[in-house]
Amino acid sequence: MFLMLILESLFIEIFIPQHKSVAIGVIYLPPSDNTLEFIEKVNEIISGVSTANKHCHITGDFNLDLLKHESHTITTQKIELLFAFGFQPMITKPTKIQHIP
């Protein structure tokens, strides 16, 4: 049997009296091209958090090269999903640079 890992996630909720709750999540996307499955799962996760009227912060490793967002369809689709829910990347520079000898 072959098991494919689409993503791993963990969310916690912090209750603040007389204020909106805060949801903090971490999502790990293994390197792959399972775009459709990723979009479905993240949409499901974020929909649940956003419909509950909470502040939400998501961290993690999406294994995306944001510098290729204009030329790589998979990256574009994943980023647009996060933008649709009002999330924006906080990282503006590459975090991993691979040197090819």
Secondary structure, DSSP 8 states (H G I E B T S, - for coil): -------EEEEEEE--TTS--EEEEEEE--SS--HHHHHHHHHHHHHHHHTTT-EEEEEEE----GGGTTT-HHHHHHHHHHHHTT------S-S------
